Amino acid sequence: MAGSLFAADYQNKPYWWDAAPPPELAPIAPPAHSDIAIVGSGYTGLAAALELARGGRQVTVLDAQDVGWGCSTRNGGQVSTSIKPSFAELEGLHGRDSALRIRREGINALAWLDDFIQREMIECNWERVGRFHAAHNPAAFENLARDATNQPKGAEVEVFVVPLEDQRTEIGSERYFGGVVYPAHASLHPAKYHLGLLTLAQAAGAQVISHCPVLRIQRESDGFRLATPRGNLQSRDILIATNGYTGSLTPWLRRRVIPIGSYIIATELLDPALARRLIPKGRVITDTRKLIFYYRLSEDRRRMLFGGRVALKENDPRISAPRLHAHMCRIFPELASIRITHSWMGFVAYTFDTLPHLGRQEDGMHYCMGYCGSGVSLASYFGTRVAQQILGRAEGRTALDGLIFQTRPFYSGDPWFLAAPIIYYKLRDRLNL
Ligand SMILES: Cc1cc2nc3c(=O)[nH]c(=O)nc-3n(C[C@H](O)[C@H](O)[C@H](O)COP(=O)(O)OP(=O)(O)OC[C@H]3O[C@@H](n4cnc5c(N)ncnc54)[C@H](O)[C@@H]3O)c2cc1C
């Protein structure tokens, strides 16, 4: 049965790499010296590199794998205003003003990205398609409708309610109980966007080196020494931009981010009429389940790209693919005979307060990470902001500055404690609770 789910040309790799394959860069050694070294070449690392290089700094970006190999060329390409904690949660912890400012950072990030892509003329299928956020049970719909009409003054987002009887205008599925639409949310082609960032960063003078893992970082009197298999690099400043791939290189950060696997499949080409029936307005879609599903049509609106957290650490996409296919067919029974052409996964980074964190460690290392699964806009925006902080510019200030980057006793980077809640959430979702 499982074998027939896979198309003859099935590939264990992101669909996005068909149009924008991982760039092949010359296997050069890092320079002996750089003003700033950036570890990680995803959106965070490259957005920072661009800003720093344009600010006159000599910048070297190092990645252990191909450039952009992490989440930045693997994601779903859905762009929202997502800041995970609700206004009420933030207000309880940080007070009303800070809560408003933090919530507004999500709105700022989306507006910033729109402006950035247009200004820099990055060809990445950027479209303000809007998001349909679907309720998986009637209580969830009531909550969505109430939140839509009771937004905190000063951090409102454009949203409208879609009751069950009108749902067909948004989605060709009987599975949901209505939902809300955020018309400003957008979609893009993640790997084309990453390639655009890379081209800009290189053109600004940043040196980007792939397959060059940073093995050790040593503090020196006037900066840092980074050891790589291709030689050492001495730098005055350093930015860690490793997000869900933060490892033993930076134990302080590893204790503060929780890597969680996210999984996607792409289907074979759909009949255009079927694709239109399933997602009539071409919006990106998420739902209110605890372990959410996120899906959309491809940029040409011919394939379904369906993602979710169907495993915790599994890194074989052939194993996650049938699970995603089964969930997709529960939502869209019409896709039962449609086969999978691509399956892939990546590690996102959660944090203990579910907020991104940027700033400077006590020993002088800068960091920017923890987008909790919503990094397309947040990584680009905060990557730029942390670069502005390194440049000493006032515009780099954010509402997240100075927040404590929490860890937990005995946590060293392996999220063993997630297994039980995930089983519990799966059960709740299966029972539609
Ligand atoms: C399947 C999936 C779907 C997603 N969908 C969405 C979505 O629809 N919308 C959204 O907003 N977000 C989404 N995300 C999240 C988003 O892609 C990420 O938050 C974002 O790309 C993070 O960018 P980054 O640059 O911080 O990290 P990454 O792009 O992950 O880059 C980190 C890099 O660090 C490198 N690295 C690690 N250690 C070292 C070392 N020692 N030396 C050198 N290099 C090192 C890695 O090789 C990696 O390339 C998704 C993620 C996944 C996996």
The ligand as a MOL file (V3000), in Angstrom:
LIG
                    3D

  0  0  0     0  0            999 V3000
M  V30 BEGIN CTAB
M  V30 COUNTS 53 58 0 0 0
M  V30 BEGIN ATOM
M  V30 1 C 9.1660 21.7960 7.0820 0
M  V30 2 C 9.1920 23.2230 7.5600 0
M  V30 3 C 8.1480 24.0880 7.2480 0
M  V30 4 C 8.1720 25.4120 7.6650 0
M  V30 5 N 7.1750 26.2440 7.2560 0
M  V30 6 C 7.2300 27.5610 7.5720 0
M  V30 7 C 6.2790 28.4520 7.0190 0
M  V30 8 O 5.4180 28.0790 6.2130 0
M  V30 9 N 6.3340 29.7560 7.4060 0
M  V30 10 C 7.3000 30.2230 8.2580 0
M  V30 11 O 7.3050 31.4150 8.5810 0
M  V30 12 N 8.2680 29.3960 8.7460 0
M  V30 13 C 8.2670 28.0890 8.4100 0
M  V30 14 N 9.2490 27.2460 8.8570 0
M  V30 15 C 10.3090 27.7950 9.7350 0
M  V30 16 C 11.3590 28.6440 8.9750 0
M  V30 17 O 11.7570 27.9800 7.7940 0
M  V30 18 C 12.5720 28.8920 9.8730 0
M  V30 19 O 12.1270 29.5100 11.0780 0
M  V30 20 C 13.6250 29.7830 9.2530 0
M  V30 21 O 13.9850 29.3310 7.9710 0
M  V30 22 C 14.8700 29.8410 10.1500 0
M  V30 23 O 15.9230 30.4410 9.4240 0
M  V30 24 P 17.3700 30.4860 10.0470 0
M  V30 25 O 18.2350 31.1880 9.0830 0
M  V30 26 O 17.3270 31.0600 11.4270 0
M  V30 27 O 17.8150 28.9590 10.2290 0
M  V30 28 P 18.0690 27.8290 9.1510 0
M  V30 29 O 17.5770 28.1960 7.8030 0
M  V30 30 O 17.5840 26.5500 9.7150 0
M  V30 31 O 19.6700 27.8030 9.0310 0
M  V30 32 C 20.5160 27.3620 10.0730 0
M  V30 33 C 21.8410 26.9280 9.4250 0
M  V30 34 O 22.8360 26.7810 10.4550 0
M  V30 35 C 23.7890 25.8700 9.9410 0
M  V30 36 N 24.6650 25.4110 11.0390 0
M  V30 37 C 24.3220 24.8010 12.1930 0
M  V30 38 N 25.4390 24.5610 12.9350 0
M  V30 39 C 26.5070 25.0320 12.2400 0
M  V30 40 C 27.9140 25.0620 12.4820 0
M  V30 41 N 28.4560 24.5660 13.5990 0
M  V30 42 N 28.7270 25.6210 11.5530 0
M  V30 43 C 28.1930 26.1440 10.4140 0
M  V30 44 N 26.8680 26.1280 10.1250 0
M  V30 45 C 26.0210 25.5790 11.0340 0
M  V30 46 C 22.9090 24.7720 9.3590 0
M  V30 47 O 23.6270 23.9610 8.4390 0
M  V30 48 C 21.7750 25.5760 8.7100 0
M  V30 49 O 21.9510 25.7440 7.3110 0
M  V30 50 C 9.2580 25.9010 8.4550 0
M  V30 51 C 10.3100 25.0320 8.7780 0
M  V30 52 C 10.2880 23.7030 8.3200 0
M  V30 53 C 11.4220 22.7910 8.6640 0
M  V30 END ATOM
M  V30 BEGIN BOND
M  V30 1 1 1 2
M  V30 2 1 2 3
M  V30 3 2 2 52
M  V30 4 2 3 4
M  V30 5 1 4 5
M  V30 6 1 4 50
M  V30 7 2 5 6
M  V30 8 1 6 7
M  V30 9 1 6 13
M  V30 10 2 7 8
M  V30 11 1 7 9
M  V30 12 1 9 10
M  V30 13 2 10 11
M  V30 14 1 10 12
M  V30 15 2 12 13
M  V30 16 1 13 14
M  V30 17 1 14 15
M  V30 18 1 14 50
M  V30 19 1 15 16
M  V30 20 1 16 17
M  V30 21 1 16 18
M  V30 22 1 18 19
M  V30 23 1 18 20
M  V30 24 1 20 21
M  V30 25 1 20 22
M  V30 26 1 22 23
M  V30 27 1 23 24
M  V30 28 2 24 25
M  V30 29 1 24 26
M  V30 30 1 24 27
M  V30 31 1 27 28
M  V30 32 2 28 29
M  V30 33 1 28 30
M  V30 34 1 28 31
M  V30 35 1 31 32
M  V30 36 1 32 33
M  V30 37 1 33 34
M  V30 38 1 33 48
M  V30 39 1 34 35
M  V30 40 1 35 36
M  V30 41 1 35 46
M  V30 42 1 36 37
M  V30 43 1 36 45
M  V30 44 2 37 38
M  V30 45 1 38 39
M  V30 46 1 39 40
M  V30 47 2 39 45
M  V30 48 1 40 41
M  V30 49 2 40 42
M  V30 50 1 42 43
M  V30 51 2 43 44
M  V30 52 1 44 45
M  V30 53 1 46 47
M  V30 54 1 46 48
M  V30 55 1 48 49
M  V30 56 2 50 51
M  V30 57 1 51 52
M  V30 58 1 52 53
M  V30 END BOND
M  V30 END CTAB
M  END
